[in-house]
Amino acid sequence: MNVQVIERDGQPEYAVLPWSQYQALLQAAGRAPEVAAVALAVDACKPALSQLTALREAKGMSAEQLARNVGISPHYLGMIESGERQPDAAIQRALAWHLGVDGWEAQP
């Protein structure tokens, strides 16, 4: 099995594996049929990345504070908020984590 472990503060936090292997694990656990319904429900609840500024302001966070928490410059965060730049998946996950929302997938 090809698994990537992502750590936070030296402790394992996430395990990333190829989709086909994930599906095989779900099927072996007898949970494959509900995956499609759950994925659709989760996607319907995700805020759009274009709502980033409103989400940040609703949390009472300054752009500088969120940028520092995520590990990017305030200038780069401003470019993401204005739609000038599309952040990579890792930054999207970090933004979602610090804003307390469901994560964003990488968008084409």
C-alpha positions in Angstrom: 0.0 0.0 0.0 1.3 3.4 -1.0 0.6 5.8 2.0 1.8 9.3 2.7 1.7 10.3 6.4 1.4 14.0 7.1 2.5 15.1 10.5 1.7 18.2 12.7 4.0 18.9 15.6 5.8 15.6 15.1 2.7 13.6 15.4 0.8 11.8 12.5 -2.3 13.7 11.6 -3.4 12.5 8.2 -2.8 9.4 6.0 -3.0 10.0 2.3 -3.4 7.1 -0.1 -4.3 6.5 -3.7 -8.1 6.7 -4.4 -8.3 3.1 -5.6 -6.7 1.9 -2.4 -9.0 4.0 -0.3 -12.0 2.5 -2.3 -10.7 -1.0 -1.7 -10.4 -0.4 2.0 -14.0 1.0 2.1 -15.3 -2.0 0.2 -13.4 -4.4 2.5 -15.1 -2.6 5.4 -18.5 -2.9 3.8 -18.9 0.8 3.4 -18.5 1.4 -0.3 -22.2 2.1 -1.2 -22.5 5.1 1.1 -19.3 6.9 0.0 -20.9 8.5 -3.1 -23.8 9.9 -1.0 -21.5 11.2 1.7 -19.2 12.8 -0.9 -22.1 14.6 -2.6 -23.4 15.9 0.8 -20.0 17.2 1.8 -19.4 18.9 -1.5 -22.8 20.7 -1.2 -21.8 22.1 2.2 -18.3 23.4 1.3 -18.0 27.2 1.0 -16.5 28.5 -2.2 -12.9 29.7 -2.1 -14.3 33.0 -3.3 -15.9 33.4 0.2 -12.5 33.4 1.9 -12.6 37.1 2.9 -16.1 36.8 4.3 -15.1 33.6 6.2 -12.0 35.3 7.6 -13.9 38.4 8.7 -16.7 36.3 10.3 -14.0 34.7 12.4 -12.7 38.1 13.4 -9.3 37.4 11.9 -7.1 40.0 10.2 -5.5 39.0 6.9 -2.1 39.3 8.6 -3.1 36.9 11.4 -4.6 34.3 9.0 -1.6 34.5 6.7 0.8 34.0 9.6 -1.2 31.0 10.9 -1.2 29.4 7.4 2.5 30.2 6.7 2.1 32.5 3.8 2.6 36.3 3.3 -0.3 38.7 3.8 0.3 39.9 0.3 -0.1 36.4 -1.1 -3.3 35.9 1.0 -4.6 39.2 -0.5 -4.0 37.8 -3.9 -5.9 34.6 -3.1 -8.8 36.6 -1.6 -9.0 38.8 -4.7 -8.9 35.8 -7.0 -5.5 36.7 -8.5 -3.9 33.5 -7.4 -5.2 29.9 -6.9 -3.6 28.4 -3.8 -2.3 24.8 -3.9 -4.1 22.1 -2.1 -1.9 22.3 1.0 -2.6 26.0 1.5 -6.3 25.4 0.8 -6.4 22.7 3.6 -4.5 25.1 6.0 -6.9 27.9 5.3 -9.9 25.7 5.9 -8.3 24.3 9.1 -7.7 27.8 10.5 -11.1 29.1 9.5 -12.9 26.0 10.9 -14.6 25.0 7.7 -14.7 21.9 5.5 -11.6 21.7 3.4 -11.4 22.8 -0.2 -10.2 20.4 -2.9 -7.8 21.6 -5.5 -9.9 23.3 -8.2 -9.0 23.2 -11.9 
